[in-house]
Amino acid sequence: MPAFESFAPGGVAVVIGASGGIGAALVSRLNETDRFKTILGFSRSSPVAIDLADEASLERAAKAAAAEGEIRLVIDATGFLHQGGEGPEKTWRELDAQRLATAFAMNAIGPALIMKHVLPRLPRSGKTVFATLSARVGSIGDNRLGGWYGYRASKAALNQFVRTASVELARRAPEAICVALHPGTVDTQLSAPFAKQGLDLHSPDVAAADLLTVLDRLKADDTGGFFDWQGAAIPW
């Protein structure tokens, strides 16, 4: 685990989506460190409950985090791939307006509203990081297989929100970092129906440790970037 010496001591670390596989592992890993004064996890079942479709709940969570002290690290570990028996679209024949709207609401609009309420509350000086979990399949340049229309497009939209917000954030806080991260294929409920034999599957705990190592190594010049769990840049 990183020592997080790149962050000023005594700050607040926040994980949004803390009840999910990766989110819960991130909270657990962060609790093993002594760099942050307070570690907060927000989910539908947390004391300050959140719902990505309820902007007011996201604002309440941001206010609650800021009340604890300087927010130095925020990780949005939310994500939506499928529901019920409906998997990702394999062809344009499966495109459905409601399914697309849900994907964009959960994967792009929700995280964008988190940024709206979190980024203005970050300290103006010193290293602070906002990171959201994207996916390699959201890369337009890396799309060679097709399919998964809604998931791909909504994650690509999320990447654009991150890039755009990073430009505005840099004007307010030059040392702040706003990035999208690809955690790899992680053994969670989200990926379980699509796990293939021989796939490089990460446990949530290993994925969390890898992501936190990447965040500890990020510099201000990395803001607006899209990185995998090893810290390698991913094409847009």
Salt bridges, closest charged atoms under 4 A:
GLU32 OE1 - ARG29 NH1 3.83
ASP51 OD2 - ARG44 NH1 3.38
ASP54 OD2 - ARG60 NH2 3.96
GLU55 OE2 - LYS116 NZ 2.70
GLU55 OE2 - HIS117 NE2 2.84
GLU59 OE2 - LYS63 NZ 3.72
GLU70 OE1 - ARG72 NH2 2.86
GLU86 OE1 - ARG99 NE 3.55
ASP142 OD1 - ARG144 NH1 2.77
ASP200 OD2 - HIS202 NE2 3.80
ASP205 OD2 - ARG29 NH2 2.79
ASP228 OD2 - ARG136 NH2 3.32
